Amino acid sequence: MLAKRIIPCLDIKNGTTVKGTNFVNLREAGDPVELGRAYSEQGADELVFLDITASHEGRKTFTDLVKRVAANISIPFTVGGGINEIKDVDRLLNAGADKVSINSSAIRNPQLINDIAKNFGSQVCVVAIDAKQQNDIWKCYLNGGRIETDKELISWAKEAADRGAGEILFTSMNHDGVKNGYANETLALLSESLPIPIIASGGAGAMEHFKDTFTLGKADAALAASVFHFGEIKISELKDYLCAQGITVRR
């Protein structure tokens, strides 16, 4: 069995790490360079950096900040926000990213997934999906959860995989920041429907939630933010706990 991955996420607004609940009520969580370095040293498997207002504000991701974070970590680094064309990907990879995460731009221009996979390889392309459950239907959202689309989660995830995405990062907007656990039933459905890894996001509040998303949700990786940023869960202790539960993690 492939080792399950633990991935802290830095949501960046105006150069500062922030965290909210259900995509709103943001509060500051610290300096992204310092947090990134700490997570790298603490044994995180990867780091995700999302410039959460870049698409909404119609601008590019802060390249200089990406460079500074990359220079201070020794783990795979995924960067997202405001990526609309191939040259954006090239710029971020040159700044130190290992992968890019595309969300709004992928929905608006699905061909971008094909282009990234063709030019850089599927392993570079993470398609992030922000979705909200409404009457048993998971609708996908644009611009950091601000704009509802007509795309449905499973069908859009399948299309993204078919176009060459290397991973799907699924964030449940219903679960985000609530700390009651991940959307495991839907994650399991995604995992069973797609041939590529699924990263769970939205809902981590306790160590058991990570165990549940790996067992019940069949996720390949679990992403979390506030529980790590505010010291509620330490990555080394989380990995010890998961190991004791019989879950294979990288040590």
C-alpha positions in Angstrom: 0.0 0.0 0.0 1.2 3.5 -0.8 1.9 5.6 2.2 -0.8 8.1 3.1 0.3 11.7 2.9 -0.2 14.5 5.4 -0.4 18.0 3.7 -0.5 21.3 5.6 -2.1 24.1 3.5 -1.2 27.7 3.5 -4.1 29.8 2.3 -2.5 33.2 1.4 -4.2 36.5 1.3 -2.2 39.7 0.9 1.0 37.8 1.6 -0.2 36.4 5.0 -1.5 33.0 5.9 -5.2 33.1 6.7 -7.9 30.5 7.7 -11.7 30.8 7.7 -14.8 28.7 8.1 -16.9 27.7 5.1 -14.6 29.9 3.0 -15.5 33.1 5.0 -14.6 34.9 8.3 -10.8 34.8 7.6 -8.3 35.3 10.4 -4.6 35.6 10.2 -2.5 32.5 11.0 1.1 33.5 10.5 4.0 34.1 8.2 3.9 31.6 5.3 7.7 31.3 5.1 8.0 30.5 8.8 5.1 28.1 8.7 6.4 26.3 5.6 9.8 25.9 7.2 8.2 24.5 10.4 6.1 22.0 8.6 9.0 20.8 6.5 11.0 20.2 9.6 8.1 18.6 11.4 7.7 15.8 8.9 4.9 17.0 6.6 4.9 15.0 3.3 4.0 18.0 1.1 3.1 21.6 1.3 0.2 23.4 -0.5 0.3 27.2 -1.1 -3.0 28.7 -2.3 -3.2 32.4 -3.1 -7.0 32.4 -2.4 -7.9 35.8 -3.8 -5.7 35.8 -7.0 -8.5 34.5 -9.3 -11.2 36.8 -7.7 -8.9 39.8 -7.9 -7.8 38.9 -11.5 -4.1 38.8 -10.8 -1.2 36.4 -10.7 0.2 34.5 -7.7 2.9 36.3 -5.8 6.1 34.8 -7.3 8.5 36.3 -4.8 6.7 34.8 -1.9 6.6 31.4 -3.6 10.4 31.6 -4.1 10.9 32.5 -0.4 8.8 29.6 0.8 10.4 27.1 -1.6 13.9 28.2 -0.4 13.0 27.2 3.1 11.4 23.7 2.6 12.7 20.3 1.5 9.3 18.7 0.6 7.2 18.7 -2.5 5.5 22.0 -3.0 2.2 22.7 -4.7 1.2 26.3 -5.6 -2.2 27.5 -6.8 -4.1 30.8 -7.5 -4.3 32.9 -10.6 -2.9 30.3 -12.9 -4.5 30.8 -16.3 -1.9 29.8 -18.9 1.1 27.7 -19.5 3.6 30.6 -18.9 2.1 30.9 -15.4 3.0 27.3 -14.7 6.5 27.8 -16.1 7.0 30.9 -13.9 5.9 29.0 -10.7 7.9 25.9 -11.4 10.9 28.2 -11.9 10.1 29.8 -8.6 10.4 26.5 -6.8 7.0 24.8 -7.1 6.9 21.1 -7.9 3.2 21.1 -8.9 0.5 23.6 -9.6 -3.1 23.5 -8.5 -5.7 24.9 -10.9 -9.3 25.4 -10.0 -11.4 28.3 -11.5 -9.2 28.4 -14.6 -9.7 24.7 -15.2 -13.5 25.0 -15.1 -13.4 28.1 -17.4 -10.8 26.5 -19.8 -10.6 22.7 -19.4 -8.0 22.5 -22.2 -5.6 24.0 -19.7 -5.4 20.6 -17.9 -4.4 18.9 -21.2 -1.9 21.6 -21.9 -0.2 21.4 -18.5 -0.1 17.6 -18.7 1.3 17.6 -22.2 4.0 20.3 -21.5 5.0 19.3 -17.9 3.6 15.9 -17.2 0.4 14.8 -15.3 2.3 14.7 -12.0 2.6 18.5 -12.2 -1.1 19.1 -12.6 -3.4 19.1 -9.5 -7.0 20.0 -10.2 -8.6 21.5 -7.1 -12.4 21.3 -6.8 -14.3 23.4 -4.3 -17.8 21.9 -4.1 -20.9 22.4 -1.9 -23.6 19.8 -1.4 -27.1 21.0 -2.1 -30.0 18.6 -2.1 -27.7 15.6 -2.7 -25.9 17.3 -5.6 -22.4 18.5 -5.2 -22.0 21.7 -7.2 -18.6 23.1 -8.1 -17.7 26.7 -7.3 -15.3 29.3 -8.8 -13.3 32.1 -7.4 -12.6 30.8 -3.9 -16.2 29.5 -3.4 -17.9 32.7 -4.6 -19.6 31.7 -7.8 -21.7 28.5 -8.3 -21.3 26.7 -11.6 -23.3 24.1 -13.4 -20.6 21.5 -13.0 -21.2 18.5 -10.7 -18.3 17.1 -8.6 -18.0 13.5 -9.8 -18.5 14.2 -13.5 -16.1 17.2 -13.4 -13.4 15.2 -11.5 -13.7 12.4 -14.1 -13.3 14.8 -16.9 -10.2 16.4 -15.2 -8.7 12.9 -14.8 -9.4 12.1 -18.5 -7.7 15.3 -19.6 -4.5 14.5 -17.7 -4.8 15.7 -14.1 -2.4 13.9 -11.8 -4.4 14.4 -8.7 -7.7 15.8 -7.5 -7.8 18.1 -4.5 -11.4 18.0 -3.3 -12.5 20.6 -0.7 -16.0 20.2 0.8 -17.2 23.8 1.4 -19.8 22.4 3.8 -17.1 20.9 5.9 -14.4 23.6 5.6 -13.2 24.9 9.0 -16.0 23.2 10.8 -13.7 20.5 12.3 -16.3 17.7 12.3 -14.5 15.4 9.9 -14.0 15.1 6.1 -16.7 14.4 3.6 -15.8 10.7 3.6 -18.8 9.2 1.8 -18.2 11.5 -1.1 -14.4 11.0 -1.0 -14.9 7.2 -1.2 -17.1 7.7 -4.2 -14.5 9.9 -5.9 -11.7 7.4 -5.0 -13.7 4.5 -6.5 -14.6 6.5 -9.6 -11.2 7.8 -10.6 -7.8 6.2 -11.4 -5.8 9.0 -9.8 -5.0 10.0 -6.2 -7.6 12.0 -4.2 -6.6 14.6 -1.6 -9.2 15.2 1.1 -9.7 18.8 2.2 -12.1 20.4 4.6 -13.1 19.3 8.1 -10.1 18.1 10.0 -10.5 18.8 13.7 -9.0 15.7 15.4 -6.6 12.9 14.7 -9.5 10.5 14.2 -10.7 12.5 11.3 -7.5 11.8 9.5 -7.8 8.1 10.2 -11.4 8.1 9.0 -10.6 9.8 5.7 -7.9 7.3 5.0 -10.1 4.3 5.9 -13.7 5.3 5.3 -13.0 8.0 2.7 -10.3 6.0 0.9 -8.3 9.3 0.4 -4.7 9.1 -0.6 -3.7 12.3 1.2 -5.3 14.5 3.8 -4.9 18.3 3.7 -5.5 20.5 6.7 -4.8 24.1 7.8 -6.0 25.5 11.1 -5.4 22.4 13.2 -1.7 22.7 12.2 -1.4 26.5 12.1 -2.8 26.9 15.6 -0.9 24.0 17.2 -4.0 21.8 17.8 -2.4 18.8 16.2 1.3 18.2 15.8 2.3 16.4 12.6 4.8 14.0 14.3 2.1 13.0 16.9 -0.5 12.6 14.1 1.8 10.2 12.2 2.5 8.2 15.4 -1.2 7.9 16.0 -2.0 6.8 12.4 0.8 4.3 12.5 -0.7 2.9 15.7 -4.0 2.6 13.9 -2.3 0.4 11.2 -2.2 3.1 8.6 0.9 3.4 6.5 2.5 6.8 6.6 5.9 8.2 5.7 8.2 8.6 8.6 
